[in-house]
Amino acid sequence: MIEKFEKLQLISAGLLISAALIICTQIASSRISNDIISVTGSAYEIVKSDSGSLNFDIVVKRSNKQEAYSTVQSQIKIVEKYLQDKQIKNIERKTINGYYSYKRDAKTGAYTDIQDAYNLYQPMSIHSDDVELIKEISNEITSLINQGVDINVSPASYDYSKLPELKVSLLEKASQDAKDRASSMLKPTGNAVGKIQSVRMGVYQITPVDSTSVSDMGINDTTSIDKKVTAVANVSFKIK
């Protein structure tokens, strides 16, 4: 009977020791997780685009294919002269596209198999490192309508060629900003920022300078000459 009682005491003691070890482990884990601080830092820079492009179509509708083609060729000459006078050297003619349109039935409104006209599209594009010139042309080129040119113009596109290098620089600055923020948060506690435990880069936001738009997928604005490039970094530091 005494032996059974002693065994029961040993088992109970073992259970108490195991429970104590589990509690200590949990407390230690909690303390370790509390020794990490995670902060989001950001940095931005204003840049000016260093290249621009403009796409447009010469669009004509004539009674037959030959007349449509002849008209497009004469209008191309007007457009190219205008661009050459503006000192644009990179003028690209893309593949010309055309199709027949058909008359509708007067009563039903359904299309018939009777040809109405031939439609011809001549896509063209220009490119220049002079972004102000591209902007000027994008605003003026529709004036060629007064010279009989049938033209549709798309919004101009502006790009910054040194964006890859800038992204690296901004990520470094965003990480430093995160460290500065962490230091400010820990200062009242008497603690300091230790080694970096992890860094997660956020998406870049490339927006017009006065824009406040953000997107989880990132923004890549090509409509503005002056751009604001913003980088975000989520950094975890050891607390010491």
Secondary structure as the mmCIF struct_conf table of DSSP 4:
data_model
#
loop_
_struct_conf.conf_type_id
_struct_conf.id
_struct_conf.beg_label_comp_id
_struct_conf.beg_label_asym_id
_struct_conf.beg_label_seq_id
_struct_conf.end_label_comp_id
_struct_conf.end_label_asym_id
_struct_conf.end_label_seq_id
HELX_RH_AL_P HELX_RH_AL_P1 ILE A 2 SER A 33
TURN_TY1_P TURN_TY1_P1 ASN A 34 ASP A 35
STRN STRN1 ILE A 36 LYS A 48
STRN STRN2 SER A 51 ARG A 62
BEND BEND1 SER A 63 ASN A 64
HELX_RH_AL_P HELX_RH_AL_P2 LYS A 65 ASP A 85
TURN_TY1_P TURN_TY1_P2 LYS A 86 GLN A 87
STRN STRN3 ASN A 90 ARG A 93
STRN STRN4 ASN A 97 ARG A 104
HELX_LH_PP_P HELX_LH_PP_P1 ASP A 105 ASP A 105
TURN_TY1_P TURN_TY1_P3 ALA A 106 THR A 108
STRN STRN5 TYR A 111 SER A 128
BEND BEND2 ASP A 129 ASP A 129
HELX_RH_AL_P HELX_RH_AL_P3 VAL A 131 GLU A 140
HELX_RH_3T_P HELX_RH_3T_P1 ILE A 141 GLN A 147
TURN_TY1_P TURN_TY1_P4 GLY A 148 GLY A 148
STRN STRN6 ILE A 151 VAL A 153
HELX_LH_PP_P HELX_LH_PP_P2 SER A 154 ALA A 156
STRN STRN7 SER A 157 ASP A 159
TURN_TY1_P TURN_TY1_P5 SER A 161 LYS A 162
HELX_RH_AL_P HELX_RH_AL_P4 LEU A 163 LEU A 186
HELX_RH_3T_P HELX_RH_3T_P2 LYS A 187 THR A 189
TURN_TY1_P TURN_TY1_P6 GLY A 190 GLY A 190
STRN STRN8 VAL A 193 MET A 201
STRN STRN9 GLN A 205 PRO A 208
TURN_TY1_P TURN_TY1_P7 VAL A 209 ASP A 210
TURN_TY1_P TURN_TY1_P8 ASP A 216 MET A 217
STRN STRN10 ILE A 219 ASN A 220
BEND BEND3 THR A 223 THR A 223
BEND BEND4 ILE A 225 ILE A 225
STRN STRN11 ASP A 226 ILE A 239
#
